[in-house]
């Protein structure tokens, strides 16, 4: 085994490195669109249950 140690991050000086992986310019819109699709799918499912839509329950 090697005696070399991985240097610990020096926050906040090394915070910019996280944004190389989690870049909002790349991931924000796909995440928001997937949340929109998920929300629409949940609403379609809930409104398909009898008595849960806008029609009056008999």
Secondary structure, DSSP 8 states (H G I E B T S, - for coil): ----------TTTTGGGHHHHS-HHHHHHHHHHHHHHHHHHHHHHHHHSTTSSSS---
